[in-house]
Amino acid sequence: MPNVFDVAKYILEKHGQTTTFKLQKLVYYSKVWSLVWDDDILFENKIYAWANGPVCKDLYLKHKGCFEIGCSGLMEGDSKNLEPRHKETIDMVIKSYAHLSGQQLSNWAHTEKPWIDARQGLNVDERGEAEITPDSMVEYYSAIYAEQLRKNCEK
């Protein structure tokens, strides 16, 4: 099974250098949509509901202190560990989200139920270590996907 570093490496190979803030959000949405579209956990590493949005702590600890990162800056990970279906999902995430800034992606995540639920009881800027669980991701984003499919069928 791939890990978060394999996914991050692939994102950097396809998208190029980006802020670590944005990379975290692209990794998050890659995990989300893999759960929904592929019915598969893309990587086991946990995602946490930090004040600035979803963060994979394992990845954060590797790029801590860096503002931007490229492939050469992430020594961990090997995109060859990803199956074609994983790459297809990540490619769709990049196509759908990469035009947005890290701050825009963070703001977006702040409006979504998995992050909101995991942050219950915390102030907006308060540190927290609550996990955004795969179950909460599937429940919320599957409903969004089903609604989008329904709208497309009505057209």
N, C-alpha and C positions, 0 to 999 in steps of 0.2 A: 504494500500500500504506500502511495506517495506520502510525503510529509509537507508541512507548510513551506519548507525551504525549497522543495522541488517546484511547488506552485509559484512561489515568489520569483524564483529564477526564471521560470517560463514567462511570467508576466513581464519581467525586465527584458528578456530576450525579444519579446514581441512588441512591447510598448516603448522600450528604451528607458533611459534614465528618468527617474521621477522622484518626488519627495517621498520620504519614508512614511509620512502621514497618509498620502494617497495610496501608496503600496498596501498599507494595512487595510484600507477600505476595499481595494480591489481583491485582496486575498479573502476578505470576509464575504463579499458578494460571490466570489467563485465557490466558496464552500456552500453558501446558501443555495445557489442555483444548481449545483451538483446534487444536492439533496432533493430538490424539487424535480428537476428535469431527468436526472439519471437514477434517482432513487438509490443514491450511493453517497457514503461519507467520503469526500475527496481527501481529507486528511484528518487524523485523530487529534491533532493539537487543538487545545481549547481556545475559544474566542471569549474575551471578557468585555463587559460593558463599562469601559472607562469613561471618564468625564468627556473626553474628546471623541467619543464614538467607539465602535468595535475595534478591539486590538487583540492580536495573537501575541501573548506575552513572550513565547519562545522566540518569535521573530523579532520582537521589540528588543529583547536583550542582545541580539546579534547586531542590530544597527543603532543601538542607543547612542545618542550624541551626534548622529549624522542627520543632516537636513535632507540631502538628496542621496540617492543610491542608484548605481547601475549594476550591470552583471558582474563586473570585476570587483565591486564592493561587497558582493554577497558570496563569500567563499563556500558557504554551505549550499546544498541542493544540486539536483541534477534533473533537468527537464526530461531526460530520457526515461525517468521512472514513471512518467505520466502515460496513460493509455490514450489512444486516439480520441475516445469519447470525452476524456478529461480535457484534452486540449481543445476540443470543439466547444465545450462549455466555457472554458476560460476565454477562448476567442470571442464568444458572444458577450461575455462580461466586459471584456476590453472594448468591444465595439459599442456596447450600450452605455458604459460608465466612464471610460477613460477621457472623454472630452470634458468632463467635470473636474474641478479642482478638488483637492483633498478636503478643503473646508466645505465645499458644496456637498460632497459625499457624506461628510460627518453630519452636517445639518440635516440631510435627508434621513440618515440612520436615526437621528434623534427624534424623528416623527414616527418611527416604526415600532410596533408593539414589542418585538423581542428585546430591543435595547431598553425601551421604557420599562417593561416589566422587570428586567434584570436590575434596573436602577432604583426600584421602589425603596423608599425610605432614605434615599441619599439626596443631598442638595445638588444643584446643577454642577457645581465645580468640585464637589467632594470626591476624593479617591474612593474606589470601590474595587472589589475583587469578585463580583458576581459573574458567573458564566452565562453567556447567551447560549442556551442549550440547543443541540440539533433538533430536539422535539419542538421547541418554540419557533425555530426557523421554519421547519416544515409546515407547522400549523398555519403560521401567518402568511408565508410566501406562496404556499400552495393555493390558498384562497385568492390571493392576488392574481396568480397565474390562471386559475379557473375562471375568474371574472373576466380577464383579458380574452381568454379563448371564447367565452360566451359572447362578448361584445363583437369579436371578429366574425363569429358565426351569424350574428344578426345583420351584418352589413350586406 
